[in-house]
Amino acid sequence: MSAYSRLKFALSDFLIGKKKFNQKKAKYRRFNLIFLTTALVPLISVGIFNVAVDPYGIYNSPTFNQFNQLKPEKWKHQRLFKAIAITRIKPVTIFLGSSRMNLGLNPAYSALDDKQPAYNLGLNGANTYETLRYLQHAIENQKDLKLVILGLDFIMFNQELGNQPGFDEGRLEKQAITSQDFINTTFSLDTLSLSEKTIEANRTNSDRDIYYPNGFMRLQRGDKDKNLTEFKKSIAVYFNVHSNYKLSQQYLDDLREIVNLCRERGITLIGFISPVHVTQSEAIYAAGQWQILEQWKREVVKILPVWDFSDYNSITTEPVSEKMKNYIDSSHYKEAIGNLVLDRILSYKKGEVPKDFGAYLTPDNIESHLAKIRANREKWVKVNPNDAELVKIIKQEREIKKTK
C-alpha cells in the first residue's frame, strides 16, 4: 500500500474516532444537563418557596393573609432576624436587654418620635456579653448611633447563663446577611419545614404573637385571662434555671465595656433595672439570693447610674390573679408599663408616672435605696401573705420533684 493510501486510511480512522468521541461527549453533556437540572430545579424551587414564605422575616417578602402574614418562628430565631434587621434599618436608637425588653418596650412609643428610626434589640435569655456584641453590631451598621436604652436584669449576670444556642459571632458586625445564613435560610430542609409550619399557623390560628418591624413583640397570651398559670410557670422557671446563681465578674466587665464604648462614641446611654413583679423578687428571696441581688445593684451603680423600677411599688405589687393589668407573668411586664418606664427615664409625661415608680441610683444613694426596698418588702409580705406563700409553695414543689 502506498504512503498516500496509508495516510488516507489513517485520516479516515481519525475522523471516525473523533466523530464517535464527539457523540459520546454530547451524550455526557446531555447526561450532565439532565442530572444538574434534576438536582437544581428542586433546590431552586425550595429556595424560592422559602424566600416567598420568609418564616424568619428577613427577606421583606410580600405578606398575605392566611399565608405568611404571621411569623411565629421569629420567636425562636431572634438572634438571626434582629441581626439582619439592623443591617437594613440602621437605627439611631436601640433598646438592649433580655426578653423583658423584647416584650415590654415599644420603639414606636411617642416619647421616641424625635429619635427614629428606633429598634428593639432585646433578646430572650441574653447575658451581657451577647448584649455587648449586638451593640457593636449596631454601631458597625450605624456610625451615628445616638441613643441606647439598656434594660438590666439580675439574671443577665448569672455566671451559669451562657450564650444562647441561636447566638452566632459570624453574623455580627457585618453589613449584610452572611453567605452561611443565606444558604441556611433559603435552601435548607429545616427552613422548608418551618415555611410549612408558618403557612399552617396562618391558616389555622390568626390569634398569634405579633412581631412588629421595629423588633418589639406583643405576646397574645398576656391577654388570655390565664395570668395566674403564667405566673406559676415563670416562678418555677426561675428556680429551675437560676437556683445556683453566681454573680459573674466577666459579665460586669461586659457592662463596663458597653459603658466605655458608648462614652467613646458619644452615644447617650440610659440604663434601668426592669420592673419585675414582686413575686419574681420573692423567688430571689426564697432562693437565698437576696444579698447577692443587693450586691449586684451595688456593683452596677459603680459602673453606671441606673433607674431602678424593681422596688415593691404601686406597679410591681399588683395582686396576682387570672386577669392582670400590668403583667404577662412574674418576669414580664406589658407594654403600658414599658411606656411608663420610658416616660420616667426620658422625662416624658411626668405627671402620668406613679411617684413611687422608678428611683435614680448612684453610689451615693444605693444603701438608703436598698434599705427602703427591704422595708417595703416586709410591709408587702404582711399585707399579701397569699402571694408570698405562692412563691414558697412553688419552690417546695420543685424541691420535691428533685428528690424523686
C-alpha positions in Angstrom: 0.0 0.0 0.0 1.3 3.4 -1.0 2.1 6.0 1.5 -0.8 8.1 0.2 -3.2 5.2 0.8 -1.9 4.7 4.3 -2.3 8.4 5.1 -5.8 8.3 3.7 -6.8 5.4 5.9 -5.2 6.9 9.0 -7.1 10.2 8.4 -10.3 8.3 7.9 -9.9 6.4 11.2 -9.1 9.6 13.0 -12.2 11.3 11.7 -14.4 8.3 12.6 -12.8 8.2 16.1 -13.3 11.9 16.5 -17.0 11.6 15.5 -17.5 8.8 18.0 -15.8 10.9 20.6 -18.0 13.9 19.9 -21.1 11.7 20.0 -20.0 10.3 23.4 -19.2 13.8 24.6 -22.6 15.0 23.5 -24.2 12.2 25.5 -22.2 13.1 28.5 -23.3 16.7 28.1 -26.9 15.7 27.9 -26.5 13.5 30.9 -24.8 16.2 32.9 -27.5 18.7 31.9 -30.3 16.3 32.9 -28.5 15.5 36.2 -27.9 19.1 37.0 -31.5 20.1 36.1 -32.9 17.2 38.2 -30.7 18.3 41.1 -31.1 22.1 40.8 -34.7 22.5 40.0 -35.9 21.1 43.3 -33.2 23.0 45.1 -34.1 26.3 43.4 -37.8 25.6 44.0 -37.2 25.1 47.7 -35.2 28.4 47.8 -38.0 30.3 46.0 -40.6 28.8 48.3 -38.7 29.6 51.4 -38.0 33.2 50.4 -41.6 33.7 49.5 -42.9 32.4 52.8 -39.9 34.0 54.7 -40.6 32.3 58.0 -37.8 34.3 59.8 -38.9 37.7 58.4 -35.5 38.5 56.9 -36.2 39.0 53.2 -39.0 41.6 53.3 -41.1 39.3 51.1 -44.7 40.4 50.4 -47.1 39.1 53.1 -50.6 37.7 52.6 -53.4 36.9 55.0 -53.6 33.1 55.8 -50.2 32.5 54.0 -47.2 34.2 55.6 -48.5 37.3 57.4 -47.9 35.9 60.8 -44.4 34.5 61.5 -44.4 32.5 64.7 -40.9 31.1 64.1 -39.4 34.5 64.6 -39.7 34.0 68.4 -37.2 31.2 68.2 -34.8 32.9 65.8 -34.5 36.4 67.3 -30.7 36.5 67.1 -30.9 35.8 63.4 -33.6 38.2 62.2 -32.7 41.0 64.5 -29.1 41.0 63.4 -30.2 41.2 59.8 -32.8 43.9 60.5 -30.1 46.1 61.9 -28.2 46.0 58.6 -31.4 47.2 56.8 -32.9 49.7 59.2 -29.7 51.2 60.6 -31.4 52.7 63.7 -30.2 55.7 65.6 -31.9 54.5 68.8 -31.7 50.9 70.1 -33.1 49.0 73.1 -30.8 46.4 74.6 -31.6 43.7 77.1 -33.4 40.4 77.7 -36.9 39.2 76.9 -38.3 41.8 79.3 -37.1 44.5 77.0 -38.2 42.5 74.0 -41.8 42.2 75.2 -42.1 45.4 77.3 -40.8 48.4 75.4 -42.1 49.5 72.0 -39.8 51.8 69.9 -42.9 53.3 68.3 -43.9 55.0 71.6 -44.5 58.7 71.2 -41.7 59.6 73.6 -39.3 58.5 70.8 -40.9 60.3 67.9 -37.8 62.5 67.5 -35.4 59.6 68.0 -36.3 57.5 65.0 -35.6 55.0 63.5 -35.6 53.1 66.7 -35.3 49.3 67.1 -35.8 46.8 69.9 -32.7 44.6 70.2 -33.9 42.8 73.3 -33.1 39.1 73.1 -34.6 36.2 75.1 -32.2 34.8 77.7 -29.5 37.2 76.8 -26.4 37.7 79.0 -24.4 40.9 79.0 -21.8 39.5 76.5 -24.5 38.9 73.9 -25.8 42.4 74.7 -22.4 43.9 74.1 -21.9 42.1 70.8 -25.2 43.3 69.4 -24.4 46.9 70.5 -21.1 46.5 68.5 -23.1 45.1 65.6 -25.5 48.1 65.7 -22.6 50.6 65.7 -20.9 48.8 62.8 -24.1 49.4 60.8 -24.9 52.9 62.1 -21.9 55.1 62.9 -24.2 57.8 64.0 -26.0 55.8 66.7 -27.3 58.3 69.2 -29.3 56.6 72.0 -29.0 53.3 73.7 -31.6 52.3 76.3 -30.3 49.4 78.3 -32.6 47.1 80.4 -30.6 45.4 83.1 -31.8 42.2 84.8 -30.3 40.2 87.7 -30.4 37.0 85.6 -28.3 38.5 82.8 -25.3 38.5 85.2 -25.6 34.9 86.3 -22.3 33.1 85.7 -24.2 30.0 84.8 -26.1 31.7 82.0 -24.1 31.1 78.8 -24.7 32.3 75.3 -27.9 31.0 73.8 -27.9 28.4 71.1 -29.0 30.9 68.4 -26.1 33.2 69.1 -23.5 33.3 66.2 -20.5 35.5 66.3 -20.1 35.1 62.5 -23.2 37.1 61.6 -22.3 40.1 63.8 -20.6 43.3 62.7 -21.5 42.5 59.1 -23.4 44.9 56.9 -25.4 42.3 55.1 -26.6 38.7 55.5 -23.8 36.3 55.6 -23.5 33.6 52.9 -23.9 30.9 55.6 -27.1 32.5 56.9 -28.4 32.9 53.3 -27.8 29.3 52.5 -29.3 28.1 55.8 -32.4 30.3 55.4 -33.0 29.7 51.7 -32.1 26.2 50.6 -32.2 24.1 53.8 -34.8 21.5 54.5 -35.1 22.8 58.1 -36.3 26.1 56.7 -38.6 24.3 54.3 -40.2 22.6 57.4 -40.6 26.0 59.1 -42.1 27.5 56.0 -44.7 24.8 56.0 -45.4 25.4 59.7 -45.7 29.1 59.1 -48.4 28.5 56.4 -50.2 26.1 58.6 -50.2 28.5 61.6 -51.5 31.3 59.3 -54.4 29.1 58.1 -55.4 27.7 61.5 -54.9 30.4 64.0 -54.8 34.2 63.5 -54.6 34.9 67.2 -50.8 34.7 67.3 -48.0 36.6 68.8 -47.0 39.6 66.7 -43.5 40.8 65.9 -43.5 44.4 64.7 -41.0 45.7 62.2 -39.2 47.6 64.9 -38.3 44.4 66.8 -41.0 44.7 69.5 -43.1 41.7 70.2 -46.6 41.6 71.7 -47.5 38.3 73.4 -51.1 37.4 73.0 -51.1 35.1 76.0 -50.9 38.2 78.2 -54.5 38.9 77.3 -55.9 35.4 77.8 -57.1 35.7 81.4 -54.6 33.0 82.4 -52.1 35.1 84.2 -52.0 33.0 87.3 -51.0 30.0 85.3 -48.3 32.0 83.6 -47.1 33.4 86.9 -46.6 29.9 88.3 -44.7 28.8 85.2 -42.3 31.8 85.3 -41.6 31.5 89.0 -40.9 27.8 88.5 -38.5 28.6 85.6 -36.5 30.9 87.9 -36.0 28.1 90.5 -35.2 25.6 87.7 -32.7 27.8 85.9 -31.2 30.2 88.4 -31.2 28.3 91.7 -27.4 28.1 91.7 -26.9 31.8 90.8 -23.3 33.1 90.9 -22.6 36.8 90.1 -20.3 36.9 87.1 -17.3 39.4 87.2 -16.9 38.9 83.5 -20.5 40.0 82.8 -19.9 43.0 85.0 -16.8 43.7 82.8 -19.0 43.4 79.7 -21.3 46.1 81.2 -18.3 48.2 81.8 -17.3 47.7 78.1 -20.8 48.8 77.0 -20.5 52.0 79.0 -17.0 52.7 77.7 -18.0 52.1 74.1 -20.9 54.4 74.3 -18.8 57.1 76.0 -16.1 56.8 73.3 -18.7 57.1 70.6 -20.6 60.0 72.1 -23.7 57.8 72.4 -26.2 58.6 75.1 -26.7 55.5 77.4 -29.6 55.2 79.8 -29.8 52.1 82.0 -32.6 50.8 84.1 -33.4 47.8 86.2 -36.6 46.1 85.0 -39.9 46.4 86.9 -40.4 42.7 87.5 -43.4 41.7 89.6 -42.7 41.4 93.3 -43.3 37.6 93.2 -40.2 37.4 91.0 -38.3 39.3 93.7 -39.8 36.9 96.2 -38.4 34.0 94.2 -34.9 35.5 94.5 -35.5 35.9 98.3 -36.8 32.3 98.6 -33.7 31.0 96.8 -31.5 32.7 99.4 -30.1 35.1 96.9 -31.3 38.5 98.3 -27.8 39.5 99.4 -26.4 38.7 96.0 -29.2 40.8 94.4 -28.2 43.7 96.6 -24.5 43.3 95.8 -25.3 43.2 92.1 -27.0 46.5 92.3 -24.1 48.0 94.2 -21.7 46.7 91.5 -23.9 48.1 88.7 -24.1 51.6 90.1 -20.3 51.7 90.4 -20.2 51.3 86.6 -23.4 53.2 85.5 -26.1 55.2 87.3 -29.4 53.5 86.6 -33.1 53.8 87.2 -34.5 51.1 89.4 -38.1 50.1 88.9 -37.9 46.8 90.8 -39.0 48.2 94.2 -42.2 47.0 95.9 -44.2 49.8 94.4 -47.7 50.6 93.2 -47.0 48.9 89.8 -45.0 45.8 90.8 -47.2 44.8 93.7 -50.3 44.3 91.6 -52.2 41.3 93.2 -51.7 38.1 91.4 -54.9 36.9 89.6 -56.1 35.3 86.4 -56.5 38.7 84.7 -53.6 41.1 85.3 -53.4 44.7 84.2 -49.7 45.2 84.3 -48.1 41.8 83.8 -47.9 38.8 81.4 -46.2 36.7 84.1 -43.9 37.4 87.1 -41.0 38.2 84.9 -42.5 40.2 82.0 -44.5 43.4 82.1 -46.9 44.7 79.5 -46.4 47.5 77.0 -48.3 50.0 79.1 -45.7 49.6 81.9 -42.9 49.9 79.4 -44.4 53.2 78.4 -44.2 54.4 82.0 -40.6 53.3 82.1 -39.9 55.4 79.0 -41.9 58.3 80.5 -39.7 58.3 83.6 -36.2 57.8 82.0 -36.9 60.3 79.2 -38.7 62.8 81.3 -41.8 62.5 79.2 -45.4 62.8 80.5 -44.0 63.1 84.1 -47.4 63.6 85.6 -48.7 60.2 84.5 -45.9 58.2 86.2 -46.7 57.0 89.7 -44.4 58.8 92.2 -43.1 55.6 93.6 -42.2 54.0 90.2 -38.6 54.4 89.5 -35.6 55.7 91.5 -32.4 57.0 90.1 -29.5 55.2 91.7 -25.9 56.3 92.2 -23.2 55.2 94.6 -24.3 58.0 96.9 -27.9 56.7 97.5 -27.6 53.0 96.8 -27.6 51.9 100.5 -30.6 54.0 101.5 -32.4 52.7 98.5 -31.7 49.1 99.3 -32.8 49.7 102.9 -36.1 51.2 101.6 -36.8 48.1 99.4 -36.2 45.8 102.4 -38.7 47.8 104.5 -41.2 47.9 101.6 -40.8 44.1 101.2 -41.6 43.4 104.8 -44.8 45.6 104.6 -45.9 43.8 101.4 -45.4 40.3 102.9 -47.6 41.2 105.9 -50.4 42.6 103.7 -50.1 39.9 100.9 -49.4 36.6 102.6 -51.1 34.6 99.9 -48.9 35.9 97.1 -45.8 35.4 99.2 -46.9 31.9 100.1 -47.5 31.1 96.4 -43.8 31.5 95.8 -42.8 29.3 98.7 -45.2 26.5 97.5 -43.7 26.6 94.0 -40.2 26.3 95.5 -41.3 23.4 97.7 -42.9 21.6 94.7 -39.6 21.9 92.8 -37.6 20.5 95.6 -39.9 17.5 95.9 -39.6 16.8 92.2 -35.8 16.9 92.5 -35.8 14.2 95.2 -37.9 11.8 93.1 
